[in-house]
Amino acid sequence: QMAHREAVEAGAVIEDLLTVSRTERGILETDPVPTDLAELVRNVARTFDHGRDALKVKGAEHPVWVMGDPLRAPQVLRNLLTNVERYGGPDVRLVVVPAPGVVSVLISDDGEGVHPDDVPNLFTPYHRTKGREPAHGSTGLGLWISRNLMRSMGGDLIYKRVDDRTVFEAVFQAATPPHES
């Protein structure tokens, strides 16, 4: 199980580095199509359910359609959950929240959060948070990559601190289910 986890992490680092290379050369493309975000969230959450309390997932019981790249949207969620594993608190929650025209995935934890001085540079490549050593396997690129991917799919990635919780909000454009178009 440990070897499998290490292989998955190595694959994620390689995927991130390839994404950085494509982004820097201006050739990163995403293909947003109607995607069931609820299914995607459940699938990604299952892969992070080890060595901690079970991830608490809400709002993903029924299909929730967004415009998302089926390969890149999971990459964003994996990056965010990897950050929670490395730096967050033990109480991790994933909540799918529909709003007019958009659907957000809120990934939150009860950790100490980002130092206020670091917030303006949080989505900058290779930025490191003050007072913390980089975690094993960290490239300092995950948040920058994730925000670029979300924006290329017509959404955004936002950091905030709410009620003593660290919250990353991945905002997707709402979509009509494929059979209704």
N, CA, C and O atoms as a DFTB+ gen file, in Angstrom:
724 C
 N C O
     1  1       0.838      -1.191       0.000
     2  2       0.000       0.000       0.000
     3  2       0.881       1.252       0.000
     4  3       0.572       2.230      -0.680
     5  1       1.981       1.219       0.765
     6  2       2.869       2.371       0.806
     7  2       3.544       2.594      -0.548
     8  3       3.689       3.735      -0.988
     9  1       3.957       1.513      -1.208
    10  2       4.587       1.626      -2.521
    11  2       3.597       2.204      -3.532
    12  3       3.965       3.024      -4.374
    13  1       2.349       1.772      -3.443
    14  2       1.319       2.294      -4.339
    15  2       1.137       3.794      -4.107
    16  3       1.055       4.564      -5.063
    17  1       1.074       4.205      -2.855
    18  2       0.894       5.618      -2.521
    19  2       2.065       6.455      -3.049
    20  3       1.861       7.541      -3.591
    21  1       3.296       5.945      -2.887
    22  2       4.479       6.654      -3.390
    23  2       4.436       6.777      -4.913
    24  3       4.808       7.812      -5.465
    25  1       3.985       5.726      -5.589
    26  2       3.880       5.760      -7.055
    27  2       2.835       6.780      -7.497
    28  3       3.038       7.495      -8.478
    29  1       1.723       6.846      -6.779
    30  2       0.675       7.818      -7.101
    31  2       1.204       9.236      -6.906
    32  3       0.958      10.106      -7.742
    33  1       1.929       9.479      -5.811
    34  2       2.499      10.809      -5.562
    35  2       3.520      11.173      -6.637
    36  3       3.536      12.310      -7.109
    37  1       4.366      10.230      -7.027
    38  2       5.354      10.498      -8.078
    39  2       4.652      10.823      -9.392
    40  3       5.075      11.726     -10.115
    41  1       3.593      10.101      -9.703
    42  2       2.818      10.375     -10.912
    43  2       2.198      11.760     -10.881
    44  3       2.151      12.446     -11.902
    45  1       1.720      12.179      -9.706
    46  2       1.121      13.513      -9.569
    47  2       2.169      14.601      -9.766
    48  3       1.885      15.621     -10.395
    49  1       3.371      14.403      -9.241
    50  2       4.446      15.386      -9.420
    51  2       4.798      15.498     -10.900
    52  3       4.964      16.603     -11.416
    53  1       4.913      14.367     -11.579
    54  2       5.222      14.382     -13.014
    55  2       4.118      15.096     -13.786
    56  3       4.397      15.911     -14.666
    57  1       2.870      14.793     -13.457
    58  2       1.733      15.449     -14.114
    59  2       1.791      16.963     -13.894
    60  3       1.541      17.736     -14.819
    61  1       2.118      17.383     -12.675
    62  2       2.220      18.808     -12.379
    63  2       3.355      19.461     -13.166
    64  3       3.180      20.551     -13.711
    65  1       4.501      18.814     -13.230
    66  2       5.640      19.387     -13.958
    67  2       5.345      19.512     -15.449
    68  3       5.741      20.493     -16.077
    69  1       4.661      18.540     -16.013
    70  2       4.257      18.635     -17.422
    71  2       3.270      19.783     -17.628
    72  3       3.333      20.493     -18.631
    73  1       2.362      19.956     -16.674
    74  2       1.401      21.055     -16.749
    75  2       2.118      22.394     -16.686
    76  3       1.773      23.317     -17.423
    77  1       3.125      22.511     -15.802
    78  2       3.909      23.747     -15.698
    79  2       4.591      24.038     -17.029
    80  3       4.545      25.165     -17.523
    81  1       5.214      23.035     -17.601
    82  2       5.917      23.218     -18.866
    83  2       4.961      23.711     -19.952
    84  3       5.291      24.635     -20.695
    85  1       3.789      23.104     -20.047
    86  2       2.812      23.514     -21.065
    87  2       2.292      24.930     -20.791
    88  3       2.081      25.716     -21.715
    89  1       2.089      25.239     -19.507
    90  2       1.595      26.569     -19.137
    91  2       2.614      27.632     -19.515
    92  3       2.270      28.646     -20.122
    93  1       3.871      27.395     -19.151
    94  2       4.928      28.377     -19.438
    95  2       5.142      28.571     -20.935
    96  3       5.526      29.660     -21.360
    97  1       4.906      27.547     -21.738
    98  2       5.064      27.670     -23.191
    99  2       3.793      28.179     -23.865
   100  3       3.771      28.390     -25.077
   101  1       2.737      28.376     -23.081
   102  2       1.485      28.889     -23.616
   103  2       0.699      27.872     -24.418
   104  3      -0.114      28.245     -25.264
   105  1       0.928      26.597     -24.168
   106  2       0.228      25.564     -24.940
   107  2      -0.681      24.686     -24.082
   108  3      -1.174      23.656     -24.543
   109  1      -0.901      25.103     -22.819
   110  2      -1.808      24.327     -21.968
   111  2      -3.228      24.538     -22.453
   112  3      -3.707      25.668     -22.544
   113  1      -3.880      23.462     -22.757
   114  2      -5.267      23.530     -23.190
   115  2      -6.104      22.652     -22.293
   116  3      -5.683      21.572     -21.879
   117  1      -7.287      23.130     -22.002
   118  2      -8.255      22.298     -21.296
   119  2      -9.449      22.137     -22.221
   120  3      -9.648      22.923     -23.147
   121  1     -10.226      21.124     -21.961
   122  2     -11.402      20.851     -22.777
   123  2     -12.612      20.731     -21.857
   124  3     -13.065      19.627     -21.554
   125  1     -13.139      21.895     -21.409
   126  2     -14.300      21.825     -20.525
   127  2     -15.521      21.285     -21.258
   128  3     -15.913      21.792     -22.309
   129  1     -16.105      20.259     -20.684
   130  2     -17.323      19.639     -21.203
   131  2     -18.248      19.404     -20.011
   132  3     -17.786      19.407     -18.870
   133  1     -19.544      19.200     -20.249
   134  2     -20.420      18.890     -19.118
   135  2     -19.889      17.662     -18.369
   136  3     -19.726      16.585     -18.944
   137  1     -19.626      17.852     -17.077
   138  2     -19.003      16.828     -16.233
   139  2     -19.778      16.738     -14.931
   140  3     -20.163      17.757     -14.358
   141  1     -20.005      15.518     -14.465
   142  2     -20.677      15.322     -13.179
   143  2     -19.658      15.559     -12.068
   144  3     -18.855      14.681     -11.751
   145  1     -19.699      16.744     -11.486
   146  2     -18.751      17.125     -10.444
   147  2     -18.920      16.268      -9.185
   148  3     -17.940      15.974      -8.500
   149  1     -20.143      15.873      -8.883
   150  2     -20.383      15.055      -7.695
   151  2     -19.644      13.719      -7.805
   152  3     -19.009      13.281      -6.846
   153  1     -19.725      13.083      -8.950
   154  2     -19.022      11.816      -9.155
   155  2     -17.510      12.022      -9.092
   156  3     -16.793      11.228      -8.483
   157  1     -17.044      13.073      -9.712
   158  2     -15.614      13.381      -9.696
   159  2     -15.124      13.583      -8.260
   160  3     -14.080      13.048      -7.885
   161  1     -15.863      14.347      -7.455
   162  2     -15.497      14.597      -6.055
   163  2     -15.466      13.287      -5.270
   164  3     -14.524      13.042      -4.515
   165  1     -16.472      12.456      -5.438
   166  2     -16.497      11.163      -4.714
   167  2     -15.297      10.302      -5.094
   168  3     -14.667       9.699      -4.225
   169  1     -14.978      10.242      -6.377
   170  2     -13.855       9.409      -6.836
   171  2     -12.521       9.914      -6.298
   172  3     -11.703       9.121      -5.832
   173  1     -12.296      11.216      -6.358
   174  2     -11.040      11.770      -5.858
   175  2     -10.958      11.600      -4.338
   176  3      -9.902      11.250      -3.811
   177  1     -12.051      11.843      -3.642
   178  2     -12.058      11.722      -2.172
   179  2     -11.691      10.305      -1.738
   180  3     -10.981      10.128      -0.748
   181  1     -12.161       9.304      -2.459
   182  2     -11.840       7.907      -2.118
   183  2     -10.332       7.648      -2.111
   184  3      -9.841       6.861      -1.302
   185  1      -9.602       8.303      -3.004
   186  2      -8.166       8.052      -3.096
   187  2      -7.398       8.699      -1.956
   188  3      -6.220       8.396      -1.765
   189  1      -8.035       9.589      -1.187
   190  2      -7.364      10.270      -0.081
   191  2      -7.862       9.796       1.269
   192  3      -7.649      10.467       2.279
   193  1      -8.510       8.673       1.299
   194  2      -9.108       8.164       2.525
   195  2      -8.182       7.156       3.189
   196  3      -8.539       5.983       3.305
   197  1      -7.006       7.582       3.625
   198  2      -6.071       6.657       4.249
   199  2      -5.309       7.359       5.376
   200  3      -4.842       8.486       5.213
   201  1      -5.193       6.694       6.494
   202  2      -4.405       7.199       7.598
   203  2      -5.009       8.374       8.349
   204  3      -4.369       8.895       9.263
   205  1      -6.195       8.807       8.008
   206  2      -6.887       9.908       8.690
   207  2      -8.319       9.483       8.919
   208  3      -8.761       8.412       8.501
   209  1      -9.020      10.363       9.596
   210  2     -10.459      10.145       9.666
   211  2     -10.993      10.215       8.241
   212  3     -10.399      10.861       7.378
   213  1     -12.098       9.559       8.006
   214  2     -12.699       9.590       6.675
   215  2     -12.999      11.037       6.277
   216  3     -13.436      11.839       7.102
   217  1     -12.762      11.354       5.022
   218  2     -13.111      12.684       4.531
   219  2     -14.620      12.848       4.577
   220  3     -15.368      11.936       4.226
   221  1     -15.047      13.994       5.005
   222  2     -16.480      14.267       5.060
   223  2     -16.876      14.949       3.753
   224  3     -16.417      16.053       3.457
   225  1     -17.731      14.285       2.973
   226  2     -18.168      14.809       1.678
   227  2     -19.663      15.092       1.749
   228  3     -20.451      14.224       2.125
   229  1     -20.048      16.319       1.382
   230  2     -21.459      16.704       1.367
   231  2     -21.801      17.309       0.013
   232  3     -20.944      17.886      -0.658
   233  1     -23.050      17.172      -0.375
   234  2     -23.530      17.783      -1.603
   235  2     -23.190      17.009      -2.863
   236  3     -23.442      17.480      -3.972
   237  1     -22.610      15.801      -2.695
   238  2     -22.214      15.000      -3.859
   239  2     -23.025      13.708      -3.951
   240  3     -22.573      12.727      -4.541
   241  1     -24.204      13.714      -3.376
   242  2     -25.043      12.514      -3.392
   243  2     -25.744      12.302      -4.729
   244  3     -26.071      11.172      -5.091
   245  1     -25.971      13.381      -5.454
   246  2     -26.674      13.338      -6.738
   247  2     -25.841      14.081      -7.779
   248  3     -25.016      14.920      -7.416
   249  1     -26.038      13.792      -9.057
   250  2     -25.264      14.476     -10.102
   251  2     -25.369      16.001     -10.001
   252  3     -26.439      16.559      -9.757
   253  1     -24.226      16.644     -10.196
   254  2     -24.126      18.107     -10.226
   255  2     -23.267      18.426     -11.453
   256  3     -22.076      18.116     -11.484
   257  1     -23.879      19.044     -12.453
   258  2     -23.204      19.233     -13.734
   259  2     -22.505      20.577     -13.816
   260  3     -23.081      21.625     -13.523
   261  1     -21.237      20.514     -14.228
   262  2     -20.410      21.711     -14.415
   263  2     -19.653      21.580     -15.722
   264  3     -19.583      20.503     -16.313
   265  1     -19.083      22.700     -16.167
   266  2     -18.149      22.661     -17.288
   267  2     -16.768      22.394     -16.695
   268  3     -16.210      23.225     -15.978
   269  1     -16.238      21.231     -17.005
   270  2     -14.941      20.869     -16.448
   271  2     -14.209      19.922     -17.375
   272  3     -14.828      19.124     -18.078
   273  1     -12.914      20.011     -17.376
   274  2     -12.094      19.083     -18.139
   275  2     -11.995      17.795     -17.320
   276  3     -11.530      17.832     -16.181
   277  1     -12.420      16.662     -17.873
   278  2     -12.437      15.411     -17.100
   279  2     -11.057      14.960     -16.614
   280  3     -10.972      14.173     -15.671
   281  1      -9.969      15.442     -17.240
   282  2      -8.621      15.097     -16.775
   283  2      -8.060      16.153     -15.826
   284  3      -7.365      15.817     -14.868
   285  1      -8.354      17.417     -16.083
   286  2      -7.753      18.512     -15.311
   287  2      -8.506      18.833     -14.030
   288  3      -7.882      19.184     -13.028
   289  1      -9.830      18.722     -14.034
   290  2     -10.588      19.006     -12.806
   291  2     -10.173      18.066     -11.666
   292  3      -9.990      18.534     -10.542
   293  1     -10.019      16.760     -11.916
   294  2      -9.530      15.905     -10.827
   295  2      -8.114      16.279     -10.370
   296  3      -7.788      16.149      -9.190
   297  1      -7.277      16.742     -11.301
   298  2      -5.924      17.162     -10.948
   299  2      -5.978      18.309      -9.932
   300  3      -5.203      18.334      -8.976
   301  1      -6.891      19.252     -10.143
   302  2      -7.048      20.370      -9.214
   303  2      -7.435      19.853      -7.834
   304  3      -6.827      20.227      -6.831
   305  1      -8.450      18.991      -7.787
   306  2      -8.911      18.479      -6.489
   307  2      -7.825      17.654      -5.797
   308  3      -7.668      17.733      -4.579
   309  1      -7.081      16.867      -6.564
   310  2      -5.976      16.088      -5.968
   311  2      -4.912      17.018      -5.391
   312  3      -4.404      16.772      -4.298
   313  1      -4.569      18.088      -6.118
   314  2      -3.587      19.041      -5.608
   315  2      -4.055      19.657      -4.285
   316  3      -3.281      19.771      -3.335
   317  1      -5.319      20.048      -4.239
   318  2      -5.840      20.669      -3.020
   319  2      -5.864      19.680      -1.858
   320  3      -5.515      20.036      -0.732
   321  1      -6.270      18.456      -2.123
   322  2      -6.300      17.452      -1.053
   323  2      -4.897      17.046      -0.616
   324  3      -4.676      16.739       0.555
   325  1      -3.958      17.043      -1.540
   326  2      -2.567      16.759      -1.171
   327  2      -2.048      17.841      -0.235
   328  3      -1.351      17.539       0.733
   329  1      -2.383      19.104      -0.516
   330  2      -1.990      20.185       0.386
   331  2      -2.595      20.007       1.770
   332  3      -1.926      20.251       2.773
   333  1      -3.844      19.588       1.835
   334  2      -4.482      19.352       3.129
   335  2      -3.746      18.238       3.873
   336  3      -3.492      18.353       5.072
   337  1      -3.405      17.169       3.169
   338  2      -2.663      16.078       3.807
   339  2      -1.341      16.560       4.372
   340  3      -0.941      16.160       5.465
   341  1      -0.669      17.413       3.630
   342  2       0.662      17.870       4.022
   343  2       0.630      18.942       5.101
   344  3       1.464      18.937       6.007
   345  1      -0.322      19.858       5.011
   346  2      -0.268      21.046       5.851
   347  2      -1.518      21.304       6.683
   348  3      -1.492      22.157       7.571
   349  1      -2.604      20.595       6.423
   350  2      -3.869      20.920       7.066
   351  2      -4.120      20.182       8.360
   352  3      -3.321      19.356       8.802
   353  1      -5.252      20.506       8.953
   354  2      -5.691      19.858      10.178
   355  2      -6.400      18.551       9.880
   356  3      -6.634      18.219       8.718
   357  1      -6.743      17.808      10.922
   358  2      -7.320      16.471      10.730
   359  2      -8.775      16.446      10.265
   360  3      -9.207      15.463       9.664
   361  1      -9.534      17.501      10.530
   362  2     -10.942      17.527      10.140
   363  2     -11.049      18.127       8.743
   364  3     -11.033      19.348       8.582
   365  1     -11.158      17.265       7.731
   366  2     -11.193      17.693       6.331
   367  2     -12.598      17.492       5.781
   368  3     -13.215      16.443       5.967
   369  1     -13.084      18.515       5.106
   370  2     -14.439      18.461       4.531
   371  2     -14.410      18.881       3.073
   372  3     -13.699      19.812       2.694
   373  1     -15.186      18.185       2.266
   374  2     -15.412      18.553       0.867
   375  2     -16.906      18.801       0.735
   376  3     -17.719      17.926       1.035
   377  1     -17.259      19.987       0.287
   378  2     -18.669      20.336       0.157
   379  2     -18.903      20.879      -1.242
   380  3     -18.208      21.795      -1.683
   381  1     -19.881      20.314      -1.941
   382  2     -20.278      20.785      -3.265
   383  2     -21.452      21.740      -3.050
   384  3     -22.475      21.366      -2.476
   385  1     -21.287      22.992      -3.525
   386  2     -22.281      24.037      -3.269
   387  2     -22.728      24.678      -4.581
   388  3     -21.985      25.464      -5.169
   389  1     -23.939      24.349      -5.047
   390  2     -24.459      25.016      -6.245
   391  2     -24.941      26.424      -5.912
   392  3     -25.489      26.660      -4.835
   393  1     -24.737      27.352      -6.832
   394  2     -25.240      28.719      -6.737
   395  2     -25.659      29.115      -8.152
   396  3     -25.352      28.393      -9.100
   397  1     -26.341      30.225      -8.318
   398  2     -26.765      30.603      -9.665
   399  2     -25.584      30.709     -10.645
   400  3     -24.706      31.557     -10.486
   401  1     -25.580      29.846     -11.642
   402  2     -24.577      29.886     -12.710
   403  2     -23.243      29.235     -12.394
   404  3     -22.425      29.047     -13.294
   405  1     -23.006      28.888     -11.140
   406  2     -21.727      28.290     -10.750
   407  2     -21.955      27.174      -9.739
   408  3     -23.016      27.073      -9.125
   409  1     -20.936      26.343      -9.585
   410  2     -20.916      25.323      -8.542
   411  2     -19.525      25.351      -7.939
   412  3     -18.525      25.313      -8.655
   413  1     -19.468      25.420      -6.616
   414  2     -18.184      25.452      -5.929
   415  2     -17.933      24.143      -5.208
   416  3     -18.856      23.489      -4.721
   417  1     -16.666      23.780      -5.153
   418  2     -16.230      22.706      -4.269
   419  2     -15.401      23.386      -3.197
   420  3     -14.362      23.981      -3.482
   421  1     -15.867      23.293      -1.965
   422  2     -15.149      23.856      -0.830
   423  2     -14.368      22.736      -0.170
   424  3     -14.949      21.757       0.299
   425  1     -13.066      22.878      -0.133
   426  2     -12.206      21.914       0.551
   427  2     -11.653      22.659       1.756
   428  3     -10.897      23.621       1.618
   429  1     -12.045      22.195       2.948
   430  2     -11.648      22.920       4.151
   431  2     -11.054      21.967       5.177
   432  3     -11.302      20.761       5.161
   433  1     -10.254      22.556       6.075
   434  2      -9.685      21.793       7.182
   435  2      -9.562      22.719       8.387
   436  3      -9.690      23.938       8.272
   437  1      -9.314      22.116       9.536
   438  2      -9.225      22.882      10.775
   439  2      -7.783      23.181      11.177
   440  3      -7.494      23.370      12.359
   441  1      -6.885      23.225      10.207
   442  2      -5.492      23.570      10.475
   443  2      -5.322      25.059      10.695
   444  3      -6.289      25.820      10.660
   445  1      -4.081      25.467      10.922
   446  2      -3.801      26.870      11.254
   447  2      -3.941      27.824      10.074
   448  3      -4.047      29.034      10.272
   449  1      -3.944      27.307       8.871
   450  2      -4.122      28.169       7.706
   451  2      -2.837      28.812       7.248
   452  3      -1.757      28.536       7.770
   453  1      -2.975      29.667       6.271
   454  2      -1.841      30.352       5.651
   455  2      -1.525      31.609       6.454
   456  3      -2.430      32.342       6.853
   457  1      -0.251      31.852       6.686
   458  2       0.169      33.068       7.381
   459  2      -0.346      34.264       6.589
   460  3      -0.212      34.284       5.366
   461  1      -0.935      35.268       7.253
   462  2      -1.503      36.419       6.523
   463  2      -0.522      37.097       5.566
   464  3      -0.936      37.594       4.519
   465  1       0.768      37.128       5.904
   466  2       1.756      37.743       5.012
   467  2       1.913      36.966       3.701
   468  3       2.355      37.525       2.697
   469  1       1.553      35.678       3.710
   470  2       1.739      34.830       2.535
   471  2       0.541      34.820       1.586
   472  3       0.663      34.385       0.441
   473  1      -0.599      35.288       2.046
   474  2      -1.817      35.206       1.230
   475  2      -1.659      35.880      -0.137
   476  3      -2.081      35.293      -1.133
   477  1      -1.071      37.090      -0.241
   478  2      -0.966      37.718      -1.568
   479  2      -0.147      36.910      -2.586
   480  3      -0.355      37.049      -3.791
   481  1       0.776      36.074      -2.115
   482  2       1.629      35.294      -3.026
   483  2       1.286      33.810      -3.041
   484  3       2.046      32.999      -3.570
   485  1       0.165      33.461      -2.473
   486  2      -0.189      32.055      -2.301
   487  2      -0.231      31.279      -3.618
   488  3       0.128      30.102      -3.658
   489  1      -0.666      31.932      -4.685
   490  2      -0.806      31.257      -5.977
   491  2       0.365      31.561      -6.911
   492  3       0.231      31.469      -8.131
   493  1       1.494      31.919      -6.344
   494  2       2.709      32.206      -7.094
   495  2       3.567      30.947      -7.161
   496  3       3.694      30.241      -6.160
   497  1       4.163      30.648      -8.327
   498  2       4.989      29.434      -8.408
   499  2       6.153      29.478      -7.417
   500  3       6.784      30.515      -7.215
   501  1       6.413      28.338      -6.816
   502  2       7.525      28.104      -5.890
   503  2       7.419      28.888      -4.588
   504  3       8.379      28.934      -3.819
   505  1       6.282      29.499      -4.331
   506  2       6.115      30.246      -3.079
   507  2       6.011      29.267      -1.913
   508  3       5.318      28.253      -1.999
   509  1       6.691      29.576      -0.847
   510  2       6.659      28.768       0.378
   511  2       6.078      29.602       1.506
   512  3       6.380      30.789       1.630
   513  1       5.252      28.984       2.321
   514  2       4.646      29.655       3.451
   515  2       5.678      29.897       4.542
   516  3       6.530      29.047       4.803
   517  1       5.595      31.060       5.175
   518  2       6.530      31.414       6.255
   519  2       6.427      30.422       7.410
   520  3       5.341      29.974       7.778
   521  1       7.583      30.096       7.965
   522  2       7.609      29.284       9.170
   523  2       7.332      27.818       8.969
   524  3       7.195      27.081       9.946
   525  1       7.245      27.366       7.724
   526  2       6.978      25.941       7.468
   527  2       8.022      25.385       6.536
   528  3       8.397      26.007       5.543
   529  1       8.477      24.215       6.872
   530  2       9.372      23.495       5.975
   531  2       8.532      22.875       4.870
   532  3       7.404      22.450       5.122
   533  1       9.056      22.816       3.650
   534  2       8.297      22.148       2.579
   535  2       8.093      20.676       2.916
   536  3       8.996      20.012       3.424
   537  1       6.917      20.187       2.632
   538  2       6.611      18.778       2.876
   539  2       7.305      17.913       1.831
   540  3       7.612      18.372       0.731
   541  1       7.550      16.650       2.193
   542  2       8.146      15.692       1.268
   543  2       7.312      15.631      -0.011
   544  3       6.092      15.479       0.046
   545  1       7.966      15.747      -1.150
   546  2       7.280      15.650      -2.438
   547  2       6.688      16.955      -2.933
   548  3       6.154      17.006      -4.041
   549  1       6.771      18.010      -2.136
   550  2       6.185      19.290      -2.525
   551  2       7.089      19.999      -3.540
   552  3       8.306      20.063      -3.368
   553  1       6.467      20.531      -4.604
   554  2       7.220      21.290      -5.612
   555  2       6.984      22.790      -5.488
   556  3       7.704      23.581      -6.097
   557  1       5.981      23.190      -4.706
   558  2       5.644      24.608      -4.623
   559  2       4.883      25.098      -5.841
   560  3       4.819      26.302      -6.092
   561  1       4.309      24.180      -6.597
   562  2       3.617      24.539      -7.838
   563  2       2.120      24.217      -7.834
   564  3       1.381      24.708      -8.688
   565  1       1.675      23.408      -6.898
   566  2       0.306      22.883      -6.930
   567  2      -0.778      23.936      -6.962
   568  3      -1.714      23.825      -7.753
   569  1      -0.680      24.962      -6.119
   570  2      -1.719      25.985      -6.090
   571  2      -1.691      26.857      -7.347
   572  3      -2.741      27.231      -7.869
   573  1      -0.499      27.176      -7.827
   574  2      -0.373      27.952      -9.056
   575  2      -0.978      27.175     -10.233
   576  3      -1.750      27.722     -11.020
   577  1      -0.620      25.915     -10.335
   578  2      -1.164      25.058     -11.395
   579  2      -2.680      24.984     -11.285
   580  3      -3.393      25.150     -12.275
   581  1      -3.164      24.735     -10.079
   582  2      -4.603      24.548      -9.874
   583  2      -5.390      25.799     -10.248
   584  3      -6.439      25.702     -10.886
   585  1      -4.896      26.973      -9.857
   586  2      -5.604      28.205     -10.223
   587  2      -5.589      28.397     -11.742
   588  3      -6.609      28.763     -12.325
   589  1      -4.450      28.155     -12.385
   590  2      -4.385      28.283     -13.851
   591  2      -5.358      27.324     -14.526
   592  3      -6.039      27.701     -15.480
   593  1      -5.428      26.101     -14.044
   594  2      -6.350      25.126     -14.633
   595  2      -7.803      25.558     -14.438
   596  3      -8.608      25.481     -15.366
   597  1      -8.133      26.011     -13.227
   598  2      -9.510      26.442     -12.984
   599  2      -9.884      27.617     -13.890
   600  3     -10.985      27.658     -14.439
   601  1      -8.976      28.557     -14.040
   602  2      -9.271      29.713     -14.896
   603  2      -9.367      29.323     -16.356
   604  3     -10.159      29.902     -17.099
   605  1      -8.570      28.343     -16.784
   606  2      -8.652      27.904     -18.180
   607  2      -9.952      27.140     -18.458
   608  3     -10.351      26.989     -19.613
   609  1     -10.607      26.662     -17.401
   610  2     -11.906      25.989     -17.557
   611  2     -13.061      26.965     -17.339
   612  3     -14.221      26.556     -17.313
   613  1     -12.748      28.264     -17.181
   614  2     -13.793      29.264     -16.990
   615  2     -14.195      29.467     -15.541
   616  3     -15.207      30.111     -15.265
   617  1     -13.418      28.929     -14.611
   618  2     -13.724      29.073     -13.194
   619  2     -12.632      29.831     -12.471
   620  3     -11.965      30.688     -13.051
   621  1     -12.453      29.510     -11.189
   622  2     -11.417      30.171     -10.398
   623  2     -11.101      29.313      -9.173
   624  3     -11.815      28.363      -8.851
   625  1     -10.016      29.675      -8.509
   626  2      -9.618      29.029      -7.259
   627  2      -9.340      30.136      -6.263
   628  3      -8.548      31.039      -6.534
   629  1      -9.991      30.070      -5.104
   630  2      -9.952      31.136      -4.106
   631  2      -9.547      30.540      -2.763
   632  3      -9.958      29.435      -2.407
   633  1      -8.726      31.299      -2.017
   634  2      -8.378      30.921      -0.640
   635  2      -9.079      31.883       0.310
   636  3      -9.168      33.082       0.046
   637  1      -9.573      31.339       1.419
   638  2     -10.126      32.191       2.469
   639  2     -10.047      31.467       3.811
   640  3      -9.860      30.252       3.870
   641  1     -10.190      32.217       4.853
   642  2     -10.210      31.676       6.212
   643  2     -11.597      31.983       6.763
   644  3     -11.980      33.149       6.855
   645  1     -12.360      30.940       7.133
   646  2     -13.737      31.111       7.593
   647  2     -13.940      30.287       8.864
   648  3     -13.725      29.075       8.869
   649  1     -14.354      30.953       9.934
   650  2     -14.656      30.273      11.200
   651  2     -13.546      29.309      11.618
   652  3     -13.809      28.139      11.897
   653  1     -12.310      29.797      11.662
   654  2     -11.147      28.998      12.066
   655  2     -10.897      27.798      11.154
   656  3     -10.312      26.802      11.580
   657  1     -11.337      27.893       9.914
   658  2     -11.083      26.827       8.942
   659  2     -10.374      27.425       7.733
   660  3     -10.666      28.544       7.310
   661  1      -9.442      26.658       7.189
   662  2      -8.789      27.002       5.936
   663  2      -9.699      26.498       4.831
   664  3     -10.092      25.331       4.843
   665  1     -10.043      27.352       3.877
   666  2     -10.974      26.973       2.811
   667  2     -10.369      27.317       1.454
   668  3      -9.968      28.455       1.210
   669  1     -10.311      26.327       0.585
   670  2     -10.007      26.558      -0.824
   671  2     -11.297      26.286      -1.581
   672  3     -11.916      25.231      -1.436
   673  1     -11.686      27.264      -2.394
   674  2     -12.936      27.160      -3.149
   675  2     -12.620      27.075      -4.634
   676  3     -12.116      28.027      -5.231
   677  1     -12.924      25.920      -5.225
   678  2     -12.793      25.733      -6.668
   679  2     -14.157      26.030      -7.274
   680  3     -15.132      25.327      -7.008
   681  1     -14.216      27.082      -8.093
   682  2     -15.480      27.550      -8.670
   683  2     -15.554      27.099     -10.123
   684  3     -14.682      27.422     -10.930
   685  1     -16.598      26.354     -10.446
   686  2     -16.849      25.860     -11.800
   687  2     -18.092      26.540     -12.366
   688  3     -18.996      26.916     -11.620
   689  1     -18.131      26.693     -13.681
   690  2     -19.341      27.165     -14.346
   691  2     -20.356      26.025     -14.364
   692  3     -20.014      24.891     -14.699
   693  1     -21.591      26.324     -14.005
   694  2     -22.649      25.316     -14.037
   695  2     -22.912      24.906     -15.489
   696  3     -22.685      25.683     -16.417
   697  1     -23.386      23.691     -15.664
   698  2     -23.668      23.174     -17.017
   699  2     -24.997      22.424     -17.003
   700  3     -25.481      21.989     -15.958
   701  1     -25.562      22.290     -18.183
   702  2     -26.741      21.480     -18.379
   703  2     -26.316      20.035     -18.566
   704  3     -25.339      19.777     -19.269
   705  1     -27.015      19.085     -17.963
   706  2     -26.654      17.689     -18.181
   707  2     -26.657      17.363     -19.678
   708  3     -27.483      17.890     -20.424
   709  1     -25.740      16.500     -20.116
   710  2     -25.591      16.218     -21.570
   711  2     -26.895      15.779     -22.242
   712  3     -27.145      16.155     -23.387
   713  1     -27.715      15.008     -21.568
   714  2     -28.950      14.517     -22.197
   715  2     -30.016      15.594     -22.342
   716  3     -31.021      15.374     -23.019
   717  1     -29.818      16.770     -21.712
   718  2     -30.792      17.860     -21.809
   719  2     -30.376      18.923     -22.818
   720  3     -31.127      19.869     -23.056
   721  1     -29.170      18.782     -23.428
   722  2     -28.748      19.843     -24.347
   723  2     -29.283      19.644     -25.735
   724  3     -29.014      20.454     -26.622
